Amino acid sequence: MTSDEMIREAKSLVTRSYSPYSHFRVAAVIEDIDGHLHAGVNVENSSYGMTMCAERSAVFAAVATGVKEFKQIVIYSPDGPPVPCGACRQVLWEFCDKDFKITVVSDGVPPRDFQLGNLLPEAFQL
């Protein structure tokens, strides 16, 4: 799957975001090693600690179907560049290697590519 196809998919999903508090809508599309896509959106809660980011939503949706190996993720927000938070970086680390590709997309700015190991250089692992 190309990043462009994944970006189109994420853009089509962002309207499903539930973000009445931050108004920062995010959608994520993660590709598994077989080329299948798994999607997630951010779901906020008035108890902010209960909020779920789009990246983790996508990973958890994939794991729920039995998938645990991934190639890349695209994260999109029309409201600003959605660079993954620390919790999302650590969850991605659980299932991905240091070279895992993360593409961050927002309207009006060029997409940015990261490698997970650069975003989380001292990941916790057992």
Secondary structure, 3 states (H helix, E strand, C coil): CCHHHHHHHHHHHHHHCECCCCCCCCEEEEEECCCCEEEEECECCCCHHHCECHHHHHHHHHHHCCCCCEEEEEEEECCCCCCCCHHHHHHHHHHCCCCCEEEEEECCEEEEEEEHHHHCCCCCCC
